[in-house]
Each structure stands twice: as structure tokens, then as C-alpha cells.
Amino acid sequence: MAETNMRTSHRNAGLEELKASLLVHGQLQPIVVTRAPNADGFAVVAGARRTLAARALVTEGKWPDTARLAAVCRRAREAEARELSLAENLQRVAPCAADEALAFARLVGDGAEPAALAARFGRPVRYVRQRLALAALSPAVLEGLREGRIPLAVAEALTLSASHARQEELLLRVVECPPVDAARYVREALRRARLPAGNALPGVLEAYAAAGGTLTRDLFDGADDGLVDDPALFLASQRAALEAEVERRRSDWAFVEVQDGPQAWSWRGAFSHAVPALTPEQQVLVAGLQRELERPDLTEAERALLEHRLDAIEPEYERRACGVVAVLAPDGAVQWVEGLRRREPEPAPVEDDDLPPWEGPPAGGGRWTRLRRRRCRRRCAGS
């Protein structure tokens, strides 16, 4: 490479895409070279990455070693060569995401498969699917993206809805009264009517799909597990799987119950947490570790290891005396709460009218006595 070539860093960036393009489409743009300062060969002024990609193809055996790149030789002094290199790299405009998306969609319409397009252009398959999702947006959204009225992140969030009417409704809100984080606002608005598929118990999504349920996936969120399009069907499948798991756990605990619906968390008023205790085996282990810790010849490393083993011993619940509550939240999430006891119902307060006339007030008076005195005063005033 010529010393006048401006690209001295990140020369390998996007090299795989360039290699794929050279393999499939051939060289589309000639490189620019000048005579080397010692007049022995040529130096690349513009096209360093294309040259590196071609050399890599030869090294990998994908191109013959007789392959040549088309080049334009310029007679230029050092200052002029530097200017040529800068101009070649600066005079580039990346395509608008909307135009790129529609170009991919047209190729798919012509019969190309997304995986094949990804290989031909050296892009991940997910990238091609993302562009196809953008191409399916409302024409009004694509026009807003082209004109710069909405950022790309908002358009990506709008792909969560297949309804052009819904997309345009949210687009209008974002344009007329821009929220602080427009993309997050749109994404949350479109997620609100669905449930996260990530809450599904094992086997639920398969049962949901077999019953005709569908998912919507956020192609622009790598951590997204999908959204359930039919919440009622999903919750029915989730409840069936939960009941099966409850039956499996009932043999280990005194009771296992399911709490669900809008008041799923009201179990706190009916249950209290039991206190776990060490099993006899754990008690023996703890006593042995504590005796080891009392040794005067312990090194710091040995002491730390013993303390770590001691901290790792977890008390266990007496399962025959306490139980489990499975909380099924409205969004389908399931939480298991172990080691619970039923609260004893509190006795209802006794009113003086409930006592027989021959029974005197309880010792110490208290509320019963105060009520009795008030009633006596009212009777005296009435007479």
C-alpha cells in the first residue's frame, strides 16, 4: 500500500462483505495506483480494502493466483496522491435504509432466498431479514424515514406491528409530539397488547403453536424471545403446564397451590414463611467444619475455604409441614414460592351484645367495659 493511502486503520473492517461481493459480482470499481517511489512496481492509493480482500481470496484458494484487479494508474506527486486517497474515501454516501430495504425486497420478489442474499452480499441472514421487515412497513413510514422525519430506531420499532394503520397512528404521535425516547415509546405501545414468550414454561410454546398460536419477533432486539399474539390461548397452555407441574410437586410438600388472576399476589395475606432448619446430616457437617476452624495451625487459604464451605450449607424446609405457592402473573410469568405455612384465622372481635346476660365482663375491663358503660349512659339519658 502507498504511504499516501489515508486508510491506515480498520483496513480489515467489512472485509468479509468485500470478499463475498468480489466472488459473486466481480470487481465493480477499479483501484487507483501510482508508480512506487523506487519505480519498482505500483503502490495502491485508493482501494486498499479491495486489494486485501482479493489477496485473501487467493490465499484461501477461492481465486487463482493469476487473478488480477483492474486498476487506474495516476501520475501524481505525493500531495496529489494523498488528496486522491482522501477523495476516494470521503465521496461515499451510504444508501438510505428504506431504499436498501426495498432493494432487498425486490430481489426476494424475484425469487431470491434471504439466506442466499446474505451469502452473496456477505451479510448475516438476520441483517437481510431486518431489511425485509423494514420493507414491509407502511409507505408513509418509509417516506418519513427517507425524509429524516423519524430516526431509523423508530422505524425498527414499528416493525412489531403488521398493521399499516397502527404504524401510521404511532408515526403521527411521534411526529406531532415527540416523546423523550420515541423508539422506546413505540416499542412499549406495541408490546402492551401482547405477552412475552420468554415467560413460557417448558413445552408451552410448542403446545401454543400446535393450537394455532403465532409469535411476533423483534428482529432488532437480540435478547427478545418473541411476543405472543394470542394471550388467552397462551395463558390456557401455560395454566395446563403449570397444573401438571403442581401435580408432580405435590408428593414432596404438604400442599401446592396455584394463585393467579389480577390478585395473584394476594397469597401473602393467607400464608407466612416457615423458618428453614438444618437437617441432621447438615448439623453434623456444620459441627465438623466449626471444629476445623478452631485449629490454631490453619493458614488463611484453608480458613477461607472452610468458611466458604460453611456458607454454602443451606438450611432446608421441613417439606411435610409446609408447602408451595405457584404464582401465575397476568403476563404469564410463573414464580414458585416455597416454605409457606397457612396463617391461622384471627378470631372475630366479641361485641357485648353477643354475650349472654349472665356472663360478666372479662377481667381487666378493656373494650367490653367501655362499650357497656356507653350503653348504660345512653339508656339513662333515654329514661
C-alpha positions as a Markdown table, in Angstrom:
| # | Residue | x | y | z |
|---|---|---|---|---|
| 1 | Met | 0.0 | 0.0 | 0.0 |
| 2 | Ala | 1.2 | 3.5 | -0.7 |
| 3 | Glu | 2.2 | 5.6 | 2.3 |
| 4 | Thr | -0.1 | 8.2 | 0.9 |
| 5 | Asn | -3.2 | 5.9 | 1.3 |
| 6 | Met | -5.3 | 7.6 | 4.1 |
| 7 | Arg | -6.7 | 4.3 | 5.4 |
| 8 | Thr | -4.1 | 3.2 | 7.9 |
| 9 | Ser | -6.5 | 1.7 | 10.4 |
| 10 | His | -9.6 | -0.6 | 10.2 |
| 11 | Arg | -8.4 | -1.9 | 6.9 |
| 12 | Asn | -10.0 | -5.3 | 7.7 |
| 13 | Ala | -13.4 | -3.8 | 8.6 |
| 14 | Gly | -16.1 | -5.2 | 6.3 |
| 15 | Leu | -13.6 | -7.5 | 4.6 |
| 16 | Glu | -15.9 | -10.5 | 4.5 |
| 17 | Glu | -18.6 | -8.4 | 2.7 |
| 18 | Leu | -16.0 | -7.3 | 0.2 |
| 19 | Lys | -14.8 | -10.9 | -0.4 |
| 20 | Ala | -18.4 | -12.1 | -0.9 |
| 21 | Ser | -19.0 | -9.2 | -3.4 |
| 22 | Leu | -15.8 | -10.0 | -5.4 |
| 23 | Leu | -16.7 | -13.6 | -5.5 |
| 24 | Val | -20.3 | -13.1 | -6.7 |
| 25 | His | -20.2 | -9.9 | -8.6 |
| 26 | Gly | -16.6 | -9.5 | -9.5 |
| 27 | Gln | -14.7 | -6.2 | -9.3 |
| 28 | Leu | -17.1 | -3.3 | -9.7 |
| 29 | Gln | -14.7 | -0.4 | -9.2 |
| 30 | Pro | -11.1 | -0.2 | -10.2 |
| 31 | Ile | -8.4 | 0.6 | -7.7 |
| 32 | Val | -6.1 | 3.6 | -8.1 |
| 33 | Val | -2.4 | 3.1 | -8.1 |
| 34 | Thr | 0.7 | 5.2 | -8.7 |
| 35 | Arg | 4.3 | 4.3 | -9.6 |
| 36 | Ala | 6.2 | 3.2 | -6.5 |
| 37 | Pro | 8.8 | 5.8 | -5.4 |
| 38 | Asn | 11.6 | 3.4 | -6.4 |
| 39 | Ala | 10.0 | 2.9 | -9.8 |
| 40 | Asp | 9.7 | -0.8 | -8.9 |
| 41 | Gly | 6.0 | -1.8 | -9.2 |
| 42 | Phe | 3.0 | 0.1 | -8.1 |
| 43 | Ala | 1.5 | 1.4 | -4.8 |
| 44 | Val | -2.2 | 1.4 | -4.1 |
| 45 | Val | -3.5 | 5.0 | -3.5 |
| 46 | Ala | -7.2 | 4.1 | -3.3 |
| 47 | Gly | -8.7 | 0.6 | -2.9 |
| 48 | Ala | -6.7 | -0.8 | -0.1 |
| 49 | Arg | -9.5 | -2.9 | 1.3 |
| 50 | Arg | -10.4 | -4.3 | -2.2 |
| 51 | Thr | -6.8 | -5.3 | -2.6 |
| 52 | Leu | -6.7 | -7.0 | 0.8 |
| 53 | Ala | -9.9 | -8.8 | 0.0 |
| 54 | Ala | -8.6 | -10.1 | -3.3 |
| 55 | Arg | -5.3 | -11.3 | -1.7 |
| 56 | Ala | -7.4 | -13.1 | 1.0 |
| 57 | Leu | -9.4 | -14.9 | -1.7 |
| 58 | Val | -6.2 | -16.0 | -3.4 |
| 59 | Thr | -4.8 | -17.2 | -0.1 |
| 60 | Glu | -8.0 | -19.2 | 0.7 |
| 61 | Gly | -7.8 | -20.8 | -2.8 |
| 62 | Lys | -11.1 | -19.2 | -3.9 |
| 63 | Trp | -9.3 | -17.2 | -6.6 |
| 64 | Pro | -6.5 | -18.4 | -8.8 |
| 65 | Asp | -3.1 | -16.8 | -8.1 |
| 66 | Thr | -3.2 | -15.5 | -11.6 |
| 67 | Ala | -6.2 | -13.2 | -10.8 |
| 68 | Arg | -5.7 | -9.5 | -11.4 |
| 69 | Leu | -7.5 | -6.4 | -10.3 |
| 70 | Ala | -8.4 | -3.7 | -12.7 |
| 71 | Ala | -6.5 | -0.5 | -11.8 |
| 72 | Val | -6.2 | 3.1 | -12.9 |
| 73 | Cys | -2.6 | 4.4 | -12.8 |
| 74 | Arg | -2.3 | 8.1 | -12.0 |
| 75 | Arg | 0.8 | 10.1 | -12.3 |
| 76 | Ala | 0.6 | 12.1 | -9.1 |
| 77 | Arg | 3.0 | 13.8 | -6.7 |
| 78 | Glu | 2.8 | 12.8 | -3.1 |
| 79 | Ala | 0.5 | 15.7 | -2.1 |
| 80 | Glu | -1.8 | 14.9 | -5.0 |
| 81 | Ala | -1.8 | 11.2 | -4.2 |
| 82 | Arg | -2.9 | 11.9 | -0.6 |
| 83 | Glu | -5.7 | 14.1 | -1.9 |
| 84 | Leu | -6.9 | 11.3 | -4.3 |
| 85 | Ser | -6.9 | 8.8 | -1.4 |
| 86 | Leu | -9.0 | 11.2 | 0.8 |
| 87 | Ala | -11.4 | 12.0 | -2.0 |
| 88 | Glu | -12.0 | 8.3 | -2.9 |
| 89 | Asn | -12.9 | 7.5 | 0.8 |
| 90 | Leu | -14.9 | 10.6 | 1.5 |
| 91 | Gln | -17.1 | 10.8 | -1.6 |
| 92 | Arg | -19.2 | 7.9 | -0.5 |
| 93 | Val | -22.8 | 8.1 | 0.7 |
| 94 | Ala | -24.3 | 5.1 | 2.4 |
| 95 | Pro | -27.8 | 4.2 | 0.9 |
| 96 | Cys | -30.9 | 5.2 | 2.9 |
| 97 | Ala | -32.1 | 2.2 | 4.9 |
| 98 | Ala | -35.5 | 2.5 | 3.3 |
| 99 | Asp | -34.0 | 2.2 | -0.2 |
| 100 | Glu | -31.8 | -0.6 | 0.8 |
| 101 | Ala | -34.7 | -2.5 | 2.3 |
| 102 | Leu | -36.8 | -2.1 | -0.8 |
| 103 | Ala | -33.9 | -3.3 | -3.0 |
| 104 | Phe | -33.6 | -6.5 | -0.9 |
| 105 | Ala | -37.4 | -6.9 | -1.0 |
| 106 | Arg | -37.4 | -6.7 | -4.8 |
| 107 | Leu | -34.7 | -9.3 | -5.0 |
| 108 | Val | -36.8 | -11.6 | -2.8 |
| 109 | Gly | -39.7 | -10.8 | -5.0 |
| 110 | Asp | -37.7 | -12.0 | -8.0 |
| 111 | Gly | -37.2 | -15.4 | -6.3 |
| 112 | Ala | -34.1 | -15.0 | -4.2 |
| 113 | Glu | -33.9 | -16.5 | -0.7 |
| 114 | Pro | -32.8 | -14.4 | 2.3 |
| 115 | Ala | -30.0 | -16.9 | 3.1 |
| 116 | Ala | -28.7 | -16.8 | -0.4 |
| 117 | Leu | -28.8 | -13.0 | -0.5 |
| 118 | Ala | -26.9 | -12.9 | 2.8 |
| 119 | Ala | -24.2 | -15.1 | 1.3 |
| 120 | Arg | -24.0 | -13.1 | -1.9 |
| 121 | Phe | -23.6 | -9.8 | -0.1 |
| 122 | Gly | -21.5 | -11.1 | 2.8 |
| 123 | Arg | -24.1 | -10.1 | 5.4 |
| 124 | Pro | -25.7 | -12.1 | 8.3 |
| 125 | Val | -29.0 | -13.6 | 7.5 |
| 126 | Arg | -30.5 | -11.6 | 10.4 |
| 127 | Tyr | -29.4 | -8.4 | 8.7 |
| 128 | Val | -31.3 | -9.3 | 5.5 |
| 129 | Arg | -34.4 | -10.3 | 7.4 |
| 130 | Gln | -34.2 | -6.9 | 9.3 |
| 131 | Arg | -34.1 | -5.1 | 6.0 |
| 132 | Leu | -37.1 | -7.1 | 4.7 |
| 133 | Ala | -39.0 | -6.2 | 7.8 |
| 134 | Leu | -38.4 | -2.5 | 7.1 |
| 135 | Ala | -39.5 | -3.0 | 3.5 |
| 136 | Ala | -42.9 | -4.3 | 4.8 |
| 137 | Leu | -43.6 | -1.0 | 6.7 |
| 138 | Ser | -46.3 | 1.4 | 5.6 |
| 139 | Pro | -45.3 | 3.6 | 2.7 |
| 140 | Ala | -45.9 | 6.6 | 4.9 |
| 141 | Val | -43.4 | 5.3 | 7.5 |
| 142 | Leu | -40.8 | 4.6 | 4.7 |
| 143 | Glu | -41.3 | 8.1 | 3.4 |
| 144 | Gly | -40.8 | 9.6 | 6.9 |
| 145 | Leu | -37.6 | 7.6 | 7.1 |
| 146 | Arg | -36.3 | 8.8 | 3.8 |
| 147 | Glu | -37.1 | 12.5 | 4.7 |
| 148 | Gly | -35.4 | 12.2 | 8.0 |
| 149 | Arg | -38.6 | 13.0 | 10.0 |
| 150 | Ile | -38.2 | 9.8 | 12.0 |
| 151 | Pro | -35.0 | 8.1 | 13.1 |
| 152 | Leu | -34.2 | 4.5 | 12.0 |
| 153 | Ala | -34.7 | 3.2 | 15.5 |
| 154 | Val | -38.4 | 4.3 | 15.4 |
| 155 | Ala | -38.9 | 2.6 | 12.1 |
| 156 | Glu | -37.3 | -0.6 | 13.5 |
| 157 | Ala | -39.7 | -0.4 | 16.5 |
| 158 | Leu | -42.7 | -0.1 | 14.2 |
| 159 | Thr | -41.9 | -3.4 | 12.6 |
| 160 | Leu | -43.5 | -5.0 | 15.7 |
| 161 | Ser | -46.9 | -4.3 | 14.1 |
| 162 | Ala | -48.1 | -5.7 | 10.8 |
| 163 | Ser | -50.9 | -3.2 | 10.6 |
| 164 | His | -50.1 | -0.2 | 8.4 |
| 165 | Ala | -52.9 | 1.8 | 10.1 |
| 166 | Arg | -51.4 | 1.2 | 13.6 |
| 167 | Gln | -48.0 | 2.1 | 12.3 |
| 168 | Glu | -49.2 | 5.4 | 10.8 |
| 169 | Glu | -51.1 | 6.1 | 14.0 |
| 170 | Leu | -48.0 | 5.8 | 16.1 |
| 171 | Leu | -46.0 | 7.7 | 13.5 |
| 172 | Leu | -48.4 | 10.6 | 13.8 |
| 173 | Arg | -48.0 | 10.7 | 17.6 |
| 174 | Val | -44.2 | 10.6 | 17.3 |
| 175 | Val | -44.0 | 13.4 | 14.7 |
| 176 | Glu | -46.6 | 15.7 | 16.3 |
| 177 | Cys | -45.5 | 15.3 | 19.9 |
| 178 | Pro | -42.1 | 13.6 | 20.0 |
| 179 | Pro | -41.5 | 11.7 | 23.3 |
| 180 | Val | -38.1 | 11.7 | 25.0 |
| 181 | Asp | -37.3 | 8.3 | 23.7 |
| 182 | Ala | -39.5 | 7.8 | 20.6 |
| 183 | Ala | -38.3 | 4.3 | 19.8 |
| 184 | Arg | -38.9 | 3.0 | 23.3 |
| 185 | Tyr | -42.3 | 4.7 | 23.4 |
| 186 | Val | -43.3 | 2.9 | 20.1 |
| 187 | Arg | -41.9 | -0.4 | 21.2 |
| 188 | Glu | -43.8 | -0.3 | 24.6 |
| 189 | Ala | -47.0 | 0.7 | 22.9 |
| 190 | Leu | -46.9 | -2.3 | 20.5 |
| 191 | Arg | -45.9 | -4.7 | 23.2 |
| 192 | Arg | -48.7 | -3.7 | 25.6 |
| 193 | Ala | -51.3 | -5.9 | 23.9 |
| 194 | Arg | -49.1 | -9.0 | 23.8 |
| 195 | Leu | -47.3 | -11.2 | 26.3 |
| 196 | Pro | -43.6 | -12.1 | 26.4 |
| 197 | Ala | -43.0 | -15.6 | 25.0 |
| 198 | Gly | -40.0 | -15.8 | 27.4 |
| 199 | Asn | -42.4 | -16.5 | 30.3 |
| 200 | Ala | -43.4 | -19.8 | 28.8 |
| 201 | Leu | -42.9 | -23.0 | 30.8 |
| 202 | Pro | -41.2 | -25.9 | 29.0 |
| 203 | Gly | -43.3 | -27.3 | 26.2 |
| 204 | Val | -45.9 | -24.4 | 26.3 |
| 205 | Leu | -44.7 | -22.7 | 23.1 |
| 206 | Glu | -44.9 | -26.0 | 21.2 |
| 207 | Ala | -48.5 | -26.6 | 22.5 |
| 208 | Tyr | -49.4 | -22.9 | 21.8 |
| 209 | Ala | -48.1 | -23.2 | 18.2 |
| 210 | Ala | -49.9 | -26.6 | 17.7 |
| 211 | Ala | -53.2 | -24.9 | 18.7 |
| 212 | Gly | -52.7 | -22.2 | 16.0 |
| 213 | Gly | -50.9 | -19.6 | 18.1 |
| 214 | Thr | -48.4 | -17.2 | 16.5 |
| 215 | Leu | -45.4 | -15.2 | 17.7 |
| 216 | Thr | -44.1 | -11.8 | 16.7 |
| 217 | Arg | -40.3 | -11.5 | 17.0 |
| 218 | Asp | -38.4 | -8.2 | 17.4 |
| 219 | Leu | -35.6 | -8.7 | 14.8 |
| 220 | Phe | -33.9 | -5.6 | 16.2 |
| 221 | Asp | -33.6 | -6.8 | 19.7 |
| 222 | Gly | -31.1 | -9.7 | 20.0 |
| 223 | Ala | -32.4 | -10.6 | 23.5 |
| 224 | Asp | -36.0 | -10.8 | 22.5 |
| 225 | Asp | -37.7 | -14.2 | 22.7 |
| 226 | Gly | -40.8 | -13.1 | 20.8 |
| 227 | Leu | -44.3 | -11.8 | 21.7 |
| 228 | Val | -47.4 | -13.9 | 22.0 |
| 229 | Asp | -50.1 | -12.7 | 19.6 |
| 230 | Asp | -53.0 | -14.6 | 21.3 |
| 231 | Pro | -52.7 | -14.0 | 25.1 |
| 232 | Ala | -55.8 | -16.1 | 26.0 |
| 233 | Leu | -54.6 | -19.2 | 24.2 |
| 234 | Phe | -51.1 | -18.8 | 25.6 |
| 235 | Leu | -52.4 | -18.4 | 29.2 |
| 236 | Ala | -54.5 | -21.5 | 28.8 |
| 237 | Ser | -51.5 | -23.5 | 27.6 |
| 238 | Gln | -49.4 | -22.0 | 30.4 |
| 239 | Arg | -52.0 | -22.9 | 33.0 |
| 240 | Ala | -52.2 | -26.5 | 31.8 |
| 241 | Ala | -48.5 | -26.9 | 32.0 |
| 242 | Leu | -48.5 | -25.3 | 35.5 |
| 243 | Glu | -51.2 | -27.7 | 36.8 |
| 244 | Ala | -49.1 | -30.7 | 35.5 |
| 245 | Glu | -46.0 | -29.4 | 37.4 |
| 246 | Val | -48.1 | -28.8 | 40.5 |
| 247 | Glu | -49.3 | -32.4 | 40.5 |
| 248 | Arg | -45.7 | -33.5 | 40.1 |
| 249 | Arg | -44.5 | -31.5 | 43.2 |
| 250 | Arg | -47.5 | -32.4 | 45.5 |
| 251 | Ser | -45.7 | -35.6 | 46.6 |
| 252 | Asp | -42.9 | -33.6 | 48.1 |
| 253 | Trp | -44.8 | -30.9 | 50.0 |
| 254 | Ala | -47.7 | -30.7 | 52.4 |
| 255 | Phe | -49.6 | -28.7 | 49.9 |
| 256 | Val | -49.0 | -27.0 | 46.5 |
| 257 | Glu | -51.4 | -24.3 | 45.3 |
| 258 | Val | -51.8 | -22.0 | 42.3 |
| 259 | Gln | -52.6 | -18.4 | 42.7 |
| 260 | Asp | -53.4 | -16.5 | 39.5 |
| 261 | Gly | -55.5 | -13.7 | 38.0 |
| 262 | Pro | -55.3 | -10.0 | 38.8 |
| 263 | Gln | -54.9 | -10.7 | 42.5 |
| 264 | Ala | -52.2 | -13.3 | 42.1 |
| 265 | Trp | -50.0 | -11.8 | 44.8 |
| 266 | Ser | -52.7 | -11.8 | 47.5 |
| 267 | Trp | -51.3 | -15.1 | 48.8 |
| 268 | Arg | -49.2 | -13.0 | 51.2 |
| 269 | Gly | -52.2 | -12.4 | 53.4 |
| 270 | Ala | -53.1 | -16.1 | 53.7 |
| 271 | Phe | -49.6 | -17.6 | 54.1 |
| 272 | Ser | -46.5 | -16.9 | 56.2 |
| 273 | His | -42.9 | -18.1 | 55.6 |
| 274 | Ala | -41.7 | -21.0 | 57.5 |
| 275 | Val | -38.2 | -21.0 | 59.1 |
| 276 | Pro | -35.9 | -23.5 | 57.4 |
| 277 | Ala | -33.7 | -25.7 | 59.6 |
| 278 | Leu | -30.6 | -27.8 | 59.2 |
| 279 | Thr | -31.1 | -31.5 | 58.6 |
| 280 | Pro | -29.3 | -33.9 | 61.0 |
| 281 | Glu | -26.7 | -34.5 | 58.3 |
| 282 | Gln | -26.1 | -30.8 | 57.8 |
| 283 | Gln | -25.8 | -30.3 | 61.6 |
| 284 | Val | -23.0 | -32.9 | 61.7 |
| 285 | Leu | -21.3 | -31.3 | 58.8 |
| 286 | Val | -21.5 | -27.8 | 60.4 |
| 287 | Ala | -20.1 | -29.1 | 63.7 |
| 288 | Gly | -17.2 | -30.7 | 61.9 |
| 289 | Leu | -16.4 | -27.5 | 59.9 |
| 290 | Gln | -16.6 | -25.4 | 63.1 |
| 291 | Arg | -14.1 | -27.7 | 64.8 |
| 292 | Glu | -11.8 | -27.4 | 61.9 |
| 293 | Leu | -12.0 | -23.6 | 62.1 |
| 294 | Glu | -10.8 | -23.7 | 65.7 |
| 295 | Arg | -7.4 | -25.3 | 64.7 |
| 296 | Pro | -4.6 | -22.9 | 65.5 |
| 297 | Asp | -2.4 | -24.0 | 62.6 |
| 298 | Leu | -4.8 | -23.0 | 59.9 |
| 299 | Thr | -3.5 | -21.0 | 57.0 |
| 300 | Glu | -5.5 | -18.1 | 55.6 |
| 301 | Ala | -6.3 | -20.0 | 52.4 |
| 302 | Glu | -7.5 | -23.1 | 54.4 |
| 303 | Arg | -9.6 | -20.8 | 56.7 |
| 304 | Ala | -11.2 | -19.1 | 53.7 |
| 305 | Leu | -12.0 | -22.5 | 52.1 |
| 306 | Leu | -13.7 | -23.8 | 55.3 |
| 307 | Glu | -15.7 | -20.6 | 55.7 |
| 308 | His | -16.8 | -20.9 | 52.1 |
| 309 | Arg | -18.0 | -24.5 | 52.6 |
| 310 | Leu | -19.8 | -23.4 | 55.8 |
| 311 | Asp | -21.6 | -20.5 | 54.0 |
| 312 | Ala | -22.6 | -22.9 | 51.2 |
| 313 | Ile | -24.7 | -25.0 | 53.5 |
| 314 | Glu | -28.3 | -24.0 | 53.0 |
| 315 | Pro | -31.0 | -24.8 | 55.6 |
| 316 | Glu | -33.9 | -26.9 | 54.3 |
| 317 | Tyr | -37.6 | -26.6 | 54.8 |
| 318 | Glu | -39.5 | -29.4 | 56.6 |
| 319 | Arg | -41.5 | -30.2 | 53.5 |
| 320 | Arg | -44.1 | -32.3 | 55.2 |
| 321 | Ala | -45.0 | -29.3 | 57.4 |
| 322 | Cys | -45.1 | -26.5 | 54.8 |
| 323 | Gly | -46.0 | -26.0 | 51.2 |
| 324 | Val | -45.5 | -24.1 | 47.9 |
| 325 | Val | -47.5 | -21.5 | 46.1 |
| 326 | Ala | -47.1 | -21.1 | 42.3 |
| 327 | Val | -47.9 | -17.5 | 41.3 |
| 328 | Leu | -49.2 | -17.2 | 37.8 |
| 329 | Ala | -49.0 | -13.4 | 37.0 |
| 330 | Pro | -51.3 | -11.8 | 34.4 |
| 331 | Asp | -48.4 | -11.6 | 31.9 |
| 332 | Gly | -47.9 | -15.4 | 32.1 |
| 333 | Ala | -44.8 | -15.3 | 34.3 |
| 334 | Val | -44.6 | -18.1 | 36.9 |
| 335 | Gln | -42.9 | -17.8 | 40.3 |
| 336 | Trp | -42.6 | -20.6 | 42.8 |
| 337 | Val | -42.6 | -19.6 | 46.5 |
| 338 | Glu | -41.5 | -22.4 | 48.8 |
| 339 | Gly | -41.7 | -22.9 | 52.5 |
| 340 | Leu | -45.1 | -21.4 | 53.3 |
| 341 | Arg | -47.4 | -22.1 | 56.2 |
| 342 | Arg | -51.1 | -21.2 | 56.3 |
| 343 | Arg | -51.9 | -18.4 | 58.6 |
| 344 | Glu | -54.4 | -19.2 | 61.4 |
| 345 | Pro | -57.6 | -17.1 | 61.0 |
| 346 | Glu | -57.8 | -14.4 | 63.6 |
| 347 | Pro | -60.9 | -14.6 | 65.9 |
| 348 | Ala | -63.6 | -12.0 | 65.3 |
| 349 | Pro | -63.9 | -9.3 | 68.0 |
| 350 | Val | -66.6 | -10.1 | 70.5 |
| 351 | Glu | -69.3 | -7.5 | 71.0 |
| 352 | Asp | -71.1 | -7.1 | 74.3 |
| 353 | Asp | -74.4 | -7.9 | 72.6 |
| 354 | Asp | -73.1 | -11.4 | 71.7 |
| 355 | Leu | -72.5 | -12.3 | 75.4 |
| 356 | Pro | -75.3 | -13.8 | 77.4 |
| 357 | Pro | -76.6 | -11.6 | 80.2 |
| 358 | Trp | -75.3 | -13.8 | 83.0 |
| 359 | Glu | -71.7 | -13.6 | 81.7 |
| 360 | Gly | -69.7 | -10.8 | 83.3 |
| 361 | Pro | -67.1 | -8.6 | 81.7 |
| 362 | Pro | -63.7 | -10.1 | 81.1 |
| 363 | Ala | -61.0 | -9.4 | 83.7 |
| 364 | Gly | -59.4 | -6.0 | 83.4 |
| 365 | Gly | -62.4 | -4.4 | 81.7 |
| 366 | Gly | -61.0 | -3.1 | 78.4 |
| 367 | Arg | -63.1 | -2.5 | 75.3 |
| 368 | Trp | -66.0 | -4.6 | 76.6 |
| 369 | Thr | -66.3 | -2.5 | 79.7 |
| 370 | Arg | -66.1 | 0.8 | 77.8 |
| 371 | Leu | -68.9 | -0.4 | 75.4 |
| 372 | Arg | -71.0 | -1.4 | 78.4 |
| 373 | Arg | -70.6 | 2.0 | 80.1 |
| 374 | Arg | -71.6 | 3.9 | 76.9 |
| 375 | Arg | -74.7 | 1.7 | 76.5 |
| 376 | Cys | -75.6 | 2.4 | 80.2 |
| 377 | Arg | -75.2 | 6.2 | 79.7 |
| 378 | Arg | -77.4 | 6.0 | 76.6 |
| 379 | Arg | -80.1 | 4.1 | 78.5 |
| 380 | Cys | -80.0 | 6.5 | 81.4 |
| 381 | Ala | -80.3 | 9.5 | 79.1 |
| 382 | Gly | -83.3 | 7.9 | 77.4 |
| 383 | Ser | -85.2 | 7.4 | 80.6 |
